[in-house]
Amino acid sequence: MKSPNGLDGRHDGRVTDTLTPSSDRFVSLDGAFNLRDLGGYRTATGATVRWRRLFRADGPERLTDRDRAVVAGLGIATVVDLRTSEESSVGDWPSIGTVHRHSVFDLMPDIEGLPPLQDAADMGRRYLFRLEAGAARFVDAIETIADGIDQPALFHCAAGKDRTGILAALILDLLGVDEETIVSDYALSHAPMQRRIATAKADPRPDDHDYDAFPTLAKSAHAETMRALLDACAERYGSISAIVIDRGLTAETTDRLRDALLA
């Protein structure tokens, strides 16, 4: 049976019709590990995020020819790249449209002065630092997605976990998806991150990150991290999406996202 994404066979990229966070929403590729559909999530009003309209992903630098053919079948017209200029030099996701770069690390304060990571909640607070410092870039990214949302869109960073995880949380919150679902969606990045690290160790390449130098928590995607981010945003701003609304995201943009993505 075909999924709402129209992709056959789980190991050929199928995304099933589940309405809860599940590994089955992943598009199976050989050279990327965290491409997945954000469809199927329910909102507080009972609407459902449409399948095959919005994807999140990790970096495309190891894509094979077979991978590129699978991705081409998704019909992605807008790609939002959150990587730094250095990271983005190693390639782009296939698209029938335009790649838009909205790096949220370039020109941002360094995290060197922040307290060391002690637990997953500390990682969430570090996300808040990044979100506050890069809020304007996140607004730009959301507006770019909304501008082209009449066709499928994809957003990504290098691992598809941190910058991508923050943007996914922002968009899902704007759509009205509940916090526990947002947390669960974030945690789906843990296993792909481990596969990415294992692949880099087994087949090292010059452009790979030095994962051995990363703190253990920075190589993980624990539910507690996203929960800490959402809690900190709620305490300081009322919600995570209130940050980007305060930095200029308009109701018109949010309405366009909801009109196109919710059924």
N, C-alpha and C positions, 0 to 999 in steps of 0.2 A: 504493500500500500504506500502511496506517495504521501509525504508530509506536506504541511502548508507551504513549505519552502520548495516543493516540487523536486527534491533531490532524492534519488533512489539509493538505498543501501547504506547502513550506518557507516561502514568503512569506505564508502564512496562519497561521503559528505552529507549524509542524511541528517536532517533536523526534524525530529518527530513532533507530533502535535501536542506534546505535553504543555500544560499551563503553569507548571511550577519549575523552579530552577532544576536543571538536569544536565548531565554530561551529554545527553542526546542532542542538545541544541548546538553542539560543536560541528563545524565543517571539518572533516578529517583531511589533513594535508600531510605531506611528507616533510616539508621544509619550514612549516610554521605550526605553532602549537596551541594558539589561543584565539583562533577566528571563530566567533560564534554569533548567533542570531539573538537579538534582544526581543524578538517577538514572543507572544504568548503570555506575558505577564499581565495580571489583572490589576485594575486600579480600584480605589476606594468606591468609585461610583458604579462599578460593575463592568466597565469597558475593558477591552483587551488590546494590548499592543499588537499591531499587525505583524505577521510573519513576512520575512524576506524584504524588509524595508530599511532596517537599520542594523548594522553589524559593528562589532568591536573586535579588535585584533591586536596581535603583537607585531613585531617587525617582519618585513618581507625578504630579508637579505638571503635567506636560504631556499626560497621557492624554487621548485623544479618546474620543468615544462608541463608536466602533468598537473601540478598545483595551479599553474597559471591558467590552464584550460578550465579547471574546476571553478576558479574564481571568476573567470570571464563569463561563465554561465550564470553567475549571480546578477549580472547586469549593473554593476556598481557604477554610478555616474559621478559621485562626489566622494573624494577621499580627503579626510582631515588628518594631517600628519602633525602629531604633537612632539615629535623628536627635535633635538637640537640640530643645528645646521650640520655639525660633524656627523651625527648619527644618520641623518637623512641622506648622506652622500653614498650610502651603500645600496640604494635602490628604492623602488616604490611598489605599492600594490597595483595590480592591473585595474584599469578603469577605462570606461568609455567616455569619461568626461575629464574633469580637472582635479589635480592634486593641489590642495590648499595647505600651506604650512602655517601653523599657529603654535610655535614652540612655546611651552610654558616654563622652560628652563633657561633659555637664552635671556640675558639681561635681567636676571632675577637674583635676589640676595642668596648668598651661599648658606648652606645649612651647617657649616663647620662650627659655628658658635652655639648650636643647639645642644641640649643635654644628650648624653649617650642613650642609645636605645636599651631599655631594660625589659620591656614587655610589649605585647602587641598593641596595647593602648597608646604607648609612646609613639608607635608608628602612625597611628591615627592622628595624633596631635601634630606630628610632622607633616602629614597631609594637609591639615588645616593651615599650617604655615605656608605651604606651597599654594594652596587655594587662595588664601588672602593676598599673597604677593603676586600671583598670576591671574587674578580674577578677570582682568580686562582681556587676557588671551582666551580664557574660557568663554567669556561672552562672545568674542569673535568666532570661536569654534562653533558655538551653538547657533549663532546667526548664519554661519556658512551652511551648516546642516539644514537649517530651516529654509534657507533660500533655494536649496536643491532637493527638498524632500519629496517632490513629486516623482522622483526616481530613487532607487536604492542608494544608500550612503554607507560609508564605513569610516570609522575613526580609530586611530591607533597610536601607540608610542613604540618603544623598543621591546618591552616584555609584555605589553598589553595588560599591565597589572596596576601600576601606580597612577600615572597621569591619565591613562585610559580609564582606570577604575574610578577616579574622581569625576571625570566627564560623564561616565555612565551613570553614576549616582546623581549628578546634577540633572541629567535628562530624565531619568526615571522618576525623580522627585517632581520635576516640572509636569510630568504626565500624570502624576497622582498615584504612582505605585507605592505601596506601603514600605516602611523602613526595613522590616524583616526580609522582604523579598530583595530589596537593594543589598542588604548584608549578604544574603545567600548568593546573589549573582556575583558579588565581589569575590567570595570565597571559592567560586568555581575556577579562579585563576591559579590556585595553589598547585594543582597537579601539572598544568601546562608549564608553569615556571620551573618545576623540577625536571620536566622533560627537556626544556630549553637548556638548562644548566648541564644536564647529562650529555646532551648532544654536543655542546661546546667543549666539554672535556674529551669526548670520544673523537671529535673531528674539529680540532681547534683551527680557527681562522684569524687573520690579522685584525679584523674589525670587531671581533667578539669583545664583550665586556670582560673584565677580570673578576669573575664571580667569586674567586677565592678571597678577594679583598673585601667583598660585601659582608656586612653584618648578617648573621643568620636570619634575623627578622626581616631584613630587606630582601631576602630571597624567598619569602613566604607570603601567603595571602590568607591570613586568619580572619575569621568573622569578627573577632574582637577589635581588629584594626578599623574596619569600616564602622562598626558600632560606636567606637570611640569618636571617630570623625563626626558622625551624625549627631551624637550626644553633645559634642563640643559646639557644633554649629547651632543646634537647637538652643543651647544655653546662651550663646553669644548673639545670635541673629534671629532665632525663631525657627529656622530650618536651613538646610544646606543651600536650597535654591534661592533663599532670601539674599545670599551674598551676591550672586550674579544679578539679581533684580536690582539690588542697591547700586551695583556698578554699571547699570545702564541697559540690562536686558529688558526689552519692552514686552508688554502684554500681547502686542500684535505678533511678535515672534513666538511666544509661548502658544498662542492660539493656533498659529500655523502648524506647529509641531503636533498639537493635539488633534487638529482636524485631519492631518495626513496620517498620523500613526495610530490613532485609536479607532477601534471598531466596536 
